[in-house]
Amino acid sequence: MISIDHKVRVIYGHTDMMGRVYYGRFYEYFESARSHFLREIGLPYTEIEQSGVFVPVIESHCKYRHPATYDDVLIVRTILREAPRAKMKIEYEVLLEESEKLVAIGHTVHTFMNEKGKPVRPPKGLLSVVENRLRKHE
């Protein structure tokens, strides 16, 4: 398992009329954390896309456990449990930094395609980096 944390501070624009983080905003937090995750393992989205491979989201889910409000600092933990094959599932845990209370859990599932939208195998660079990291954490 590879796990990397990313911090987000809630701003007013992230909240709804009830003063809580708007539910759809969590998908933006997931995206930000996922981009951070890929940069941290040494393979940012830009490098993957420059190789002609795109990684679209084909499924997403979020379950809300506890509200987050203005000025909360959230830890968005991004978790990859196995090397990608035809698909790649990335899991997320959103926690309040101050108390580590679980705010939300979710996941996204991705596939790999070329610029014409045809399915392709995961890039070798991504597989190599992920497999090496997974071996280190066994």
Phi and psi in radians as a Rosetta constraint file:
Dihedral C 1 N 2 CA 2 C 2 CIRCULARHARMONIC -1.960 0.35
Dihedral N 2 CA 2 C 2 N 3 CIRCULARHARMONIC 2.269 0.35
Dihedral C 2 N 3 CA 3 C 3 CIRCULARHARMONIC -2.338 0.35
Dihedral N 3 CA 3 C 3 N 4 CIRCULARHARMONIC 2.225 0.35
Dihedral C 3 N 4 CA 4 C 4 CIRCULARHARMONIC -2.347 0.35
Dihedral N 4 CA 4 C 4 N 5 CIRCULARHARMONIC 2.345 0.35
Dihedral C 4 N 5 CA 5 C 5 CIRCULARHARMONIC -1.676 0.35
Dihedral N 5 CA 5 C 5 N 6 CIRCULARHARMONIC 2.573 0.35
Dihedral C 5 N 6 CA 6 C 6 CIRCULARHARMONIC -2.402 0.35
Dihedral N 6 CA 6 C 6 N 7 CIRCULARHARMONIC 2.281 0.35
Dihedral C 6 N 7 CA 7 C 7 CIRCULARHARMONIC -1.677 0.35
Dihedral N 7 CA 7 C 7 N 8 CIRCULARHARMONIC 2.495 0.35
Dihedral C 7 N 8 CA 8 C 8 CIRCULARHARMONIC -2.373 0.35
Dihedral N 8 CA 8 C 8 N 9 CIRCULARHARMONIC 2.312 0.35
Dihedral C 8 N 9 CA 9 C 9 CIRCULARHARMONIC -1.746 0.35
Dihedral N 9 CA 9 C 9 N 10 CIRCULARHARMONIC 2.273 0.35
Dihedral C 9 N 10 CA 10 C 10 CIRCULARHARMONIC -1.278 0.35
Dihedral N 10 CA 10 C 10 N 11 CIRCULARHARMONIC 2.211 0.35
Dihedral C 10 N 11 CA 11 C 11 CIRCULARHARMONIC -1.857 0.35
Dihedral N 11 CA 11 C 11 N 12 CIRCULARHARMONIC 2.914 0.35
Dihedral C 11 N 12 CA 12 C 12 CIRCULARHARMONIC -0.973 0.35
Dihedral N 12 CA 12 C 12 N 13 CIRCULARHARMONIC -0.673 0.35
Dihedral C 12 N 13 CA 13 C 13 CIRCULARHARMONIC -1.120 0.35
Dihedral N 13 CA 13 C 13 N 14 CIRCULARHARMONIC -0.218 0.35
Dihedral C 13 N 14 CA 14 C 14 CIRCULARHARMONIC -1.557 0.35
Dihedral N 14 CA 14 C 14 N 15 CIRCULARHARMONIC -0.156 0.35
Dihedral C 14 N 15 CA 15 C 15 CIRCULARHARMONIC -1.782 0.35
Dihedral N 15 CA 15 C 15 N 16 CIRCULARHARMONIC 2.786 0.35
Dihedral C 15 N 16 CA 16 C 16 CIRCULARHARMONIC -1.747 0.35
Dihedral N 16 CA 16 C 16 N 17 CIRCULARHARMONIC -2.997 0.35
Dihedral C 16 N 17 CA 17 C 17 CIRCULARHARMONIC -1.089 0.35
Dihedral N 17 CA 17 C 17 N 18 CIRCULARHARMONIC -0.356 0.35
Dihedral C 17 N 18 CA 18 C 18 CIRCULARHARMONIC -1.580 0.35
Dihedral N 18 CA 18 C 18 N 19 CIRCULARHARMONIC 0.010 0.35
Dihedral C 18 N 19 CA 19 C 19 CIRCULARHARMONIC 1.418 0.35
Dihedral N 19 CA 19 C 19 N 20 CIRCULARHARMONIC 0.221 0.35
Dihedral C 19 N 20 CA 20 C 20 CIRCULARHARMONIC -1.929 0.35
Dihedral N 20 CA 20 C 20 N 21 CIRCULARHARMONIC 2.728 0.35
Dihedral C 20 N 21 CA 21 C 21 CIRCULARHARMONIC -1.028 0.35
Dihedral N 21 CA 21 C 21 N 22 CIRCULARHARMONIC 2.211 0.35
Dihedral C 21 N 22 CA 22 C 22 CIRCULARHARMONIC -1.072 0.35
Dihedral N 22 CA 22 C 22 N 23 CIRCULARHARMONIC 2.374 0.35
Dihedral C 22 N 23 CA 23 C 23 CIRCULARHARMONIC -0.974 0.35
Dihedral N 23 CA 23 C 23 N 24 CIRCULARHARMONIC -0.685 0.35
Dihedral C 23 N 24 CA 24 C 24 CIRCULARHARMONIC -1.188 0.35
Dihedral N 24 CA 24 C 24 N 25 CIRCULARHARMONIC -0.358 0.35
Dihedral C 24 N 25 CA 25 C 25 CIRCULARHARMONIC -1.134 0.35
Dihedral N 25 CA 25 C 25 N 26 CIRCULARHARMONIC -0.476 0.35
Dihedral C 25 N 26 CA 26 C 26 CIRCULARHARMONIC -1.074 0.35
Dihedral N 26 CA 26 C 26 N 27 CIRCULARHARMONIC -0.553 0.35
Dihedral C 26 N 27 CA 27 C 27 CIRCULARHARMONIC -1.175 0.35
Dihedral N 27 CA 27 C 27 N 28 CIRCULARHARMONIC -0.552 0.35
Dihedral C 27 N 28 CA 28 C 28 CIRCULARHARMONIC -1.216 0.35
Dihedral N 28 CA 28 C 28 N 29 CIRCULARHARMONIC -0.677 0.35
Dihedral C 28 N 29 CA 29 C 29 CIRCULARHARMONIC -1.087 0.35
Dihedral N 29 CA 29 C 29 N 30 CIRCULARHARMONIC -0.721 0.35
Dihedral C 29 N 30 CA 30 C 30 CIRCULARHARMONIC -1.050 0.35
Dihedral N 30 CA 30 C 30 N 31 CIRCULARHARMONIC -0.794 0.35
Dihedral C 30 N 31 CA 31 C 31 CIRCULARHARMONIC -1.098 0.35
Dihedral N 31 CA 31 C 31 N 32 CIRCULARHARMONIC -0.775 0.35
Dihedral C 31 N 32 CA 32 C 32 CIRCULARHARMONIC -1.075 0.35
Dihedral N 32 CA 32 C 32 N 33 CIRCULARHARMONIC -0.771 0.35
Dihedral C 32 N 33 CA 33 C 33 CIRCULARHARMONIC -1.163 0.35
Dihedral N 33 CA 33 C 33 N 34 CIRCULARHARMONIC -0.654 0.35
Dihedral C 33 N 34 CA 34 C 34 CIRCULARHARMONIC -1.137 0.35
Dihedral N 34 CA 34 C 34 N 35 CIRCULARHARMONIC -0.744 0.35
Dihedral C 34 N 35 CA 35 C 35 CIRCULARHARMONIC -1.096 0.35
Dihedral N 35 CA 35 C 35 N 36 CIRCULARHARMONIC -0.745 0.35
Dihedral C 35 N 36 CA 36 C 36 CIRCULARHARMONIC -1.070 0.35
Dihedral N 36 CA 36 C 36 N 37 CIRCULARHARMONIC -0.770 0.35
Dihedral C 36 N 37 CA 37 C 37 CIRCULARHARMONIC -0.974 0.35
Dihedral N 37 CA 37 C 37 N 38 CIRCULARHARMONIC -0.882 0.35
Dihedral C 37 N 38 CA 38 C 38 CIRCULARHARMONIC -1.128 0.35
Dihedral N 38 CA 38 C 38 N 39 CIRCULARHARMONIC -0.678 0.35
Dihedral C 38 N 39 CA 39 C 39 CIRCULARHARMONIC -1.098 0.35
Dihedral N 39 CA 39 C 39 N 40 CIRCULARHARMONIC -0.752 0.35
Dihedral C 39 N 40 CA 40 C 40 CIRCULARHARMONIC -1.133 0.35
Dihedral N 40 CA 40 C 40 N 41 CIRCULARHARMONIC -0.581 0.35
Dihedral C 40 N 41 CA 41 C 41 CIRCULARHARMONIC -1.486 0.35
Dihedral N 41 CA 41 C 41 N 42 CIRCULARHARMONIC -0.011 0.35
Dihedral C 41 N 42 CA 42 C 42 CIRCULARHARMONIC 1.643 0.35
Dihedral N 42 CA 42 C 42 N 43 CIRCULARHARMONIC 0.308 0.35
Dihedral C 42 N 43 CA 43 C 43 CIRCULARHARMONIC -2.471 0.35
Dihedral N 43 CA 43 C 43 N 44 CIRCULARHARMONIC 1.302 0.35
Dihedral C 43 N 44 CA 44 C 44 CIRCULARHARMONIC -1.117 0.35
Dihedral N 44 CA 44 C 44 N 45 CIRCULARHARMONIC 2.708 0.35
Dihedral C 44 N 45 CA 45 C 45 CIRCULARHARMONIC -0.839 0.35
Dihedral N 45 CA 45 C 45 N 46 CIRCULARHARMONIC -0.717 0.35
Dihedral C 45 N 46 CA 46 C 46 CIRCULARHARMONIC -1.018 0.35
Dihedral N 46 CA 46 C 46 N 47 CIRCULARHARMONIC -0.703 0.35
Dihedral C 46 N 47 CA 47 C 47 CIRCULARHARMONIC -1.185 0.35
Dihedral N 47 CA 47 C 47 N 48 CIRCULARHARMONIC -0.696 0.35
Dihedral C 47 N 48 CA 48 C 48 CIRCULARHARMONIC -1.090 0.35
Dihedral N 48 CA 48 C 48 N 49 CIRCULARHARMONIC -0.806 0.35
Dihedral C 48 N 49 CA 49 C 49 CIRCULARHARMONIC -1.177 0.35
Dihedral N 49 CA 49 C 49 N 50 CIRCULARHARMONIC -0.618 0.35
Dihedral C 49 N 50 CA 50 C 50 CIRCULARHARMONIC -1.126 0.35
Dihedral N 50 CA 50 C 50 N 51 CIRCULARHARMONIC -0.400 0.35
Dihedral C 50 N 51 CA 51 C 51 CIRCULARHARMONIC -1.438 0.35
Dihedral N 51 CA 51 C 51 N 52 CIRCULARHARMONIC -0.001 0.35
Dihedral C 51 N 52 CA 52 C 52 CIRCULARHARMONIC 1.582 0.35
Dihedral N 52 CA 52 C 52 N 53 CIRCULARHARMONIC 0.184 0.35
Dihedral C 52 N 53 CA 53 C 53 CIRCULARHARMONIC -1.969 0.35
Dihedral N 53 CA 53 C 53 N 54 CIRCULARHARMONIC 2.353 0.35
Dihedral C 53 N 54 CA 54 C 54 CIRCULARHARMONIC -2.030 0.35
Dihedral N 54 CA 54 C 54 N 55 CIRCULARHARMONIC 2.642 0.35
Dihedral C 54 N 55 CA 55 C 55 CIRCULARHARMONIC -2.224 0.35
Dihedral N 55 CA 55 C 55 N 56 CIRCULARHARMONIC 1.267 0.35
Dihedral C 55 N 56 CA 56 C 56 CIRCULARHARMONIC -1.295 0.35
Dihedral N 56 CA 56 C 56 N 57 CIRCULARHARMONIC 2.662 0.35
Dihedral C 56 N 57 CA 57 C 57 CIRCULARHARMONIC -1.377 0.35
Dihedral N 57 CA 57 C 57 N 58 CIRCULARHARMONIC 2.242 0.35
Dihedral C 57 N 58 CA 58 C 58 CIRCULARHARMONIC -1.992 0.35
Dihedral N 58 CA 58 C 58 N 59 CIRCULARHARMONIC -0.128 0.35
Dihedral C 58 N 59 CA 59 C 59 CIRCULARHARMONIC -2.750 0.35
Dihedral N 59 CA 59 C 59 N 60 CIRCULARHARMONIC 2.492 0.35
Dihedral C 59 N 60 CA 60 C 60 CIRCULARHARMONIC -2.556 0.35
Dihedral N 60 CA 60 C 60 N 61 CIRCULARHARMONIC 2.642 0.35
Dihedral C 60 N 61 CA 61 C 61 CIRCULARHARMONIC -2.657 0.35
Dihedral N 61 CA 61 C 61 N 62 CIRCULARHARMONIC 2.513 0.35
Dihedral C 61 N 62 CA 62 C 62 CIRCULARHARMONIC -2.550 0.35
Dihedral N 62 CA 62 C 62 N 63 CIRCULARHARMONIC 2.306 0.35
Dihedral C 62 N 63 CA 63 C 63 CIRCULARHARMONIC -2.060 0.35
Dihedral N 63 CA 63 C 63 N 64 CIRCULARHARMONIC 2.207 0.35
Dihedral C 63 N 64 CA 64 C 64 CIRCULARHARMONIC -1.649 0.35
Dihedral N 64 CA 64 C 64 N 65 CIRCULARHARMONIC 2.285 0.35
Dihedral C 64 N 65 CA 65 C 65 CIRCULARHARMONIC -1.976 0.35
Dihedral N 65 CA 65 C 65 N 66 CIRCULARHARMONIC -0.602 0.35
Dihedral C 65 N 66 CA 66 C 66 CIRCULARHARMONIC -2.691 0.35
Dihedral N 66 CA 66 C 66 N 67 CIRCULARHARMONIC 2.447 0.35
Dihedral C 66 N 67 CA 67 C 67 CIRCULARHARMONIC -1.222 0.35
Dihedral N 67 CA 67 C 67 N 68 CIRCULARHARMONIC 2.612 0.35
Dihedral C 67 N 68 CA 68 C 68 CIRCULARHARMONIC -2.047 0.35
Dihedral N 68 CA 68 C 68 N 69 CIRCULARHARMONIC 2.542 0.35
Dihedral C 68 N 69 CA 69 C 69 CIRCULARHARMONIC -2.259 0.35
Dihedral N 69 CA 69 C 69 N 70 CIRCULARHARMONIC 3.072 0.35
Dihedral C 69 N 70 CA 70 C 70 CIRCULARHARMONIC -0.865 0.35
Dihedral N 70 CA 70 C 70 N 71 CIRCULARHARMONIC 2.363 0.35
Dihedral C 70 N 71 CA 71 C 71 CIRCULARHARMONIC 1.294 0.35
Dihedral N 71 CA 71 C 71 N 72 CIRCULARHARMONIC 0.010 0.35
Dihedral C 71 N 72 CA 72 C 72 CIRCULARHARMONIC -1.116 0.35
Dihedral N 72 CA 72 C 72 N 73 CIRCULARHARMONIC 2.509 0.35
Dihedral C 72 N 73 CA 73 C 73 CIRCULARHARMONIC -1.751 0.35
Dihedral N 73 CA 73 C 73 N 74 CIRCULARHARMONIC 2.154 0.35
Dihedral C 73 N 74 CA 74 C 74 CIRCULARHARMONIC -1.860 0.35
Dihedral N 74 CA 74 C 74 N 75 CIRCULARHARMONIC 2.482 0.35
Dihedral C 74 N 75 CA 75 C 75 CIRCULARHARMONIC -1.794 0.35
Dihedral N 75 CA 75 C 75 N 76 CIRCULARHARMONIC 2.097 0.35
Dihedral C 75 N 76 CA 76 C 76 CIRCULARHARMONIC -1.809 0.35
Dihedral N 76 CA 76 C 76 N 77 CIRCULARHARMONIC 1.863 0.35
Dihedral C 76 N 77 CA 77 C 77 CIRCULARHARMONIC -1.573 0.35
Dihedral N 77 CA 77 C 77 N 78 CIRCULARHARMONIC 2.158 0.35
Dihedral C 77 N 78 CA 78 C 78 CIRCULARHARMONIC -1.828 0.35
Dihedral N 78 CA 78 C 78 N 79 CIRCULARHARMONIC 2.267 0.35
Dihedral C 78 N 79 CA 79 C 79 CIRCULARHARMONIC -2.247 0.35
Dihedral N 79 CA 79 C 79 N 80 CIRCULARHARMONIC 2.241 0.35
Dihedral C 79 N 80 CA 80 C 80 CIRCULARHARMONIC -2.086 0.35
Dihedral N 80 CA 80 C 80 N 81 CIRCULARHARMONIC 2.034 0.35
Dihedral C 80 N 81 CA 81 C 81 CIRCULARHARMONIC -1.603 0.35
Dihedral N 81 CA 81 C 81 N 82 CIRCULARHARMONIC -0.414 0.35
Dihedral C 81 N 82 CA 82 C 82 CIRCULARHARMONIC -2.613 0.35
Dihedral N 82 CA 82 C 82 N 83 CIRCULARHARMONIC 2.753 0.35
Dihedral C 82 N 83 CA 83 C 83 CIRCULARHARMONIC -1.134 0.35
Dihedral N 83 CA 83 C 83 N 84 CIRCULARHARMONIC 2.495 0.35
Dihedral C 83 N 84 CA 84 C 84 CIRCULARHARMONIC -1.189 0.35
Dihedral N 84 CA 84 C 84 N 85 CIRCULARHARMONIC 2.630 0.35
Dihedral C 84 N 85 CA 85 C 85 CIRCULARHARMONIC -2.141 0.35
Dihedral N 85 CA 85 C 85 N 86 CIRCULARHARMONIC -1.982 0.35
Dihedral C 85 N 86 CA 86 C 86 CIRCULARHARMONIC -1.271 0.35
Dihedral N 86 CA 86 C 86 N 87 CIRCULARHARMONIC -0.476 0.35
Dihedral C 86 N 87 CA 87 C 87 CIRCULARHARMONIC -2.296 0.35
Dihedral N 87 CA 87 C 87 N 88 CIRCULARHARMONIC 2.855 0.35
Dihedral C 87 N 88 CA 88 C 88 CIRCULARHARMONIC -2.367 0.35
Dihedral N 88 CA 88 C 88 N 89 CIRCULARHARMONIC 2.135 0.35
Dihedral C 88 N 89 CA 89 C 89 CIRCULARHARMONIC -1.790 0.35
Dihedral N 89 CA 89 C 89 N 90 CIRCULARHARMONIC 2.202 0.35
Dihedral C 89 N 90 CA 90 C 90 CIRCULARHARMONIC -2.041 0.35
Dihedral N 90 CA 90 C 90 N 91 CIRCULARHARMONIC 2.269 0.35
Dihedral C 90 N 91 CA 91 C 91 CIRCULARHARMONIC -1.835 0.35
Dihedral N 91 CA 91 C 91 N 92 CIRCULARHARMONIC 2.705 0.35
Dihedral C 91 N 92 CA 92 C 92 CIRCULARHARMONIC -2.366 0.35
Dihedral N 92 CA 92 C 92 N 93 CIRCULARHARMONIC 2.471 0.35
Dihedral C 92 N 93 CA 93 C 93 CIRCULARHARMONIC -2.205 0.35
Dihedral N 93 CA 93 C 93 N 94 CIRCULARHARMONIC 2.242 0.35
Dihedral C 93 N 94 CA 94 C 94 CIRCULARHARMONIC -1.922 0.35
Dihedral N 94 CA 94 C 94 N 95 CIRCULARHARMONIC 2.145 0.35
Dihedral C 94 N 95 CA 95 C 95 CIRCULARHARMONIC -2.187 0.35
Dihedral N 95 CA 95 C 95 N 96 CIRCULARHARMONIC 2.588 0.35
Dihedral C 95 N 96 CA 96 C 96 CIRCULARHARMONIC -1.260 0.35
Dihedral N 96 CA 96 C 96 N 97 CIRCULARHARMONIC 2.212 0.35
Dihedral C 96 N 97 CA 97 C 97 CIRCULARHARMONIC -1.058 0.35
Dihedral N 97 CA 97 C 97 N 98 CIRCULARHARMONIC -0.740 0.35
Dihedral C 97 N 98 CA 98 C 98 CIRCULARHARMONIC -1.094 0.35
Dihedral N 98 CA 98 C 98 N 99 CIRCULARHARMONIC -0.748 0.35
Dihedral C 98 N 99 CA 99 C 99 CIRCULARHARMONIC -1.996 0.35
Dihedral N 99 CA 99 C 99 N 100 CIRCULARHARMONIC -0.169 0.35
Dihedral C 99 N 100 CA 100 C 100 CIRCULARHARMONIC 1.069 0.35
Dihedral N 100 CA 100 C 100 N 101 CIRCULARHARMONIC 0.368 0.35
Dihedral C 100 N 101 CA 101 C 101 CIRCULARHARMONIC -1.201 0.35
Dihedral N 101 CA 101 C 101 N 102 CIRCULARHARMONIC 2.387 0.35
Dihedral C 101 N 102 CA 102 C 102 CIRCULARHARMONIC -1.294 0.35
Dihedral N 102 CA 102 C 102 N 103 CIRCULARHARMONIC 2.111 0.35
Dihedral C 102 N 103 CA 103 C 103 CIRCULARHARMONIC -1.641 0.35
Dihedral N 103 CA 103 C 103 N 104 CIRCULARHARMONIC -0.773 0.35
Dihedral C 103 N 104 CA 104 C 104 CIRCULARHARMONIC -2.769 0.35
Dihedral N 104 CA 104 C 104 N 105 CIRCULARHARMONIC 2.709 0.35
Dihedral C 104 N 105 CA 105 C 105 CIRCULARHARMONIC -2.275 0.35
Dihedral N 105 CA 105 C 105 N 106 CIRCULARHARMONIC 2.643 0.35
Dihedral C 105 N 106 CA 106 C 106 CIRCULARHARMONIC -2.942 0.35
Dihedral N 106 CA 106 C 106 N 107 CIRCULARHARMONIC -3.083 0.35
Dihedral C 106 N 107 CA 107 C 107 CIRCULARHARMONIC -2.728 0.35
Dihedral N 107 CA 107 C 107 N 108 CIRCULARHARMONIC 2.785 0.35
Dihedral C 107 N 108 CA 108 C 108 CIRCULARHARMONIC -2.259 0.35
Dihedral N 108 CA 108 C 108 N 109 CIRCULARHARMONIC 2.556 0.35
Dihedral C 108 N 109 CA 109 C 109 CIRCULARHARMONIC -2.034 0.35
Dihedral N 109 CA 109 C 109 N 110 CIRCULARHARMONIC 2.345 0.35
Dihedral C 109 N 110 CA 110 C 110 CIRCULARHARMONIC -2.148 0.35
Dihedral N 110 CA 110 C 110 N 111 CIRCULARHARMONIC 2.683 0.35
Dihedral C 110 N 111 CA 111 C 111 CIRCULARHARMONIC -2.134 0.35
Dihedral N 111 CA 111 C 111 N 112 CIRCULARHARMONIC 3.112 0.35
Dihedral C 111 N 112 CA 112 C 112 CIRCULARHARMONIC -2.145 0.35
Dihedral N 112 CA 112 C 112 N 113 CIRCULARHARMONIC 2.315 0.35
Dihedral C 112 N 113 CA 113 C 113 CIRCULARHARMONIC -2.541 0.35
Dihedral N 113 CA 113 C 113 N 114 CIRCULARHARMONIC 2.793 0.35
Dihedral C 113 N 114 CA 114 C 114 CIRCULARHARMONIC -1.539 0.35
Dihedral N 114 CA 114 C 114 N 115 CIRCULARHARMONIC -3.113 0.35
Dihedral C 114 N 115 CA 115 C 115 CIRCULARHARMONIC -1.135 0.35
Dihedral N 115 CA 115 C 115 N 116 CIRCULARHARMONIC -0.263 0.35
Dihedral C 115 N 116 CA 116 C 116 CIRCULARHARMONIC -1.640 0.35
Dihedral N 116 CA 116 C 116 N 117 CIRCULARHARMONIC 0.025 0.35
Dihedral C 116 N 117 CA 117 C 117 CIRCULARHARMONIC 1.481 0.35
Dihedral N 117 CA 117 C 117 N 118 CIRCULARHARMONIC 0.185 0.35
Dihedral C 117 N 118 CA 118 C 118 CIRCULARHARMONIC -1.519 0.35
Dihedral N 118 CA 118 C 118 N 119 CIRCULARHARMONIC 2.435 0.35
Dihedral C 118 N 119 CA 119 C 119 CIRCULARHARMONIC -1.076 0.35
Dihedral N 119 CA 119 C 119 N 120 CIRCULARHARMONIC 2.455 0.35
Dihedral C 119 N 120 CA 120 C 120 CIRCULARHARMONIC -2.392 0.35
Dihedral N 120 CA 120 C 120 N 121 CIRCULARHARMONIC 2.924 0.35
Dihedral C 120 N 121 CA 121 C 121 CIRCULARHARMONIC -1.291 0.35
Dihedral N 121 CA 121 C 121 N 122 CIRCULARHARMONIC 2.743 0.35
Dihedral C 121 N 122 CA 122 C 122 CIRCULARHARMONIC -1.035 0.35
Dihedral N 122 CA 122 C 122 N 123 CIRCULARHARMONIC 2.550 0.35
Dihedral C 122 N 123 CA 123 C 123 CIRCULARHARMONIC -1.029 0.35
Dihedral N 123 CA 123 C 123 N 124 CIRCULARHARMONIC 2.452 0.35
Dihedral C 123 N 124 CA 124 C 124 CIRCULARHARMONIC -1.029 0.35
Dihedral N 124 CA 124 C 124 N 125 CIRCULARHARMONIC -0.636 0.35
Dihedral C 124 N 125 CA 125 C 125 CIRCULARHARMONIC -1.066 0.35
Dihedral N 125 CA 125 C 125 N 126 CIRCULARHARMONIC -0.731 0.35
Dihedral C 125 N 126 CA 126 C 126 CIRCULARHARMONIC -1.147 0.35
Dihedral N 126 CA 126 C 126 N 127 CIRCULARHARMONIC -0.815 0.35
Dihedral C 126 N 127 CA 127 C 127 CIRCULARHARMONIC -1.034 0.35
Dihedral N 127 CA 127 C 127 N 128 CIRCULARHARMONIC -0.781 0.35
Dihedral C 127 N 128 CA 128 C 128 CIRCULARHARMONIC -1.075 0.35
Dihedral N 128 CA 128 C 128 N 129 CIRCULARHARMONIC -0.849 0.35
Dihedral C 128 N 129 CA 129 C 129 CIRCULARHARMONIC -1.084 0.35
Dihedral N 129 CA 129 C 129 N 130 CIRCULARHARMONIC -0.830 0.35
Dihedral C 129 N 130 CA 130 C 130 CIRCULARHARMONIC -1.142 0.35
Dihedral N 130 CA 130 C 130 N 131 CIRCULARHARMONIC -0.813 0.35
Dihedral C 130 N 131 CA 131 C 131 CIRCULARHARMONIC -1.086 0.35
Dihedral N 131 CA 131 C 131 N 132 CIRCULARHARMONIC -0.704 0.35
Dihedral C 131 N 132 CA 132 C 132 CIRCULARHARMONIC -1.100 0.35
Dihedral N 132 CA 132 C 132 N 133 CIRCULARHARMONIC -0.772 0.35
Dihedral C 132 N 133 CA 133 C 133 CIRCULARHARMONIC -1.147 0.35
Dihedral N 133 CA 133 C 133 N 134 CIRCULARHARMONIC -0.714 0.35
Dihedral C 133 N 134 CA 134 C 134 CIRCULARHARMONIC -1.100 0.35
Dihedral N 134 CA 134 C 134 N 135 CIRCULARHARMONIC -0.704 0.35
Dihedral C 134 N 135 CA 135 C 135 CIRCULARHARMONIC -1.072 0.35
Dihedral N 135 CA 135 C 135 N 136 CIRCULARHARMONIC -0.679 0.35
Dihedral C 135 N 136 CA 136 C 136 CIRCULARHARMONIC -1.147 0.35
Dihedral N 136 CA 136 C 136 N 137 CIRCULARHARMONIC -0.477 0.35
Dihedral C 136 N 137 CA 137 C 137 CIRCULARHARMONIC -1.736 0.35
Dihedral N 137 CA 137 C 137 N 138 CIRCULARHARMONIC 0.143 0.35
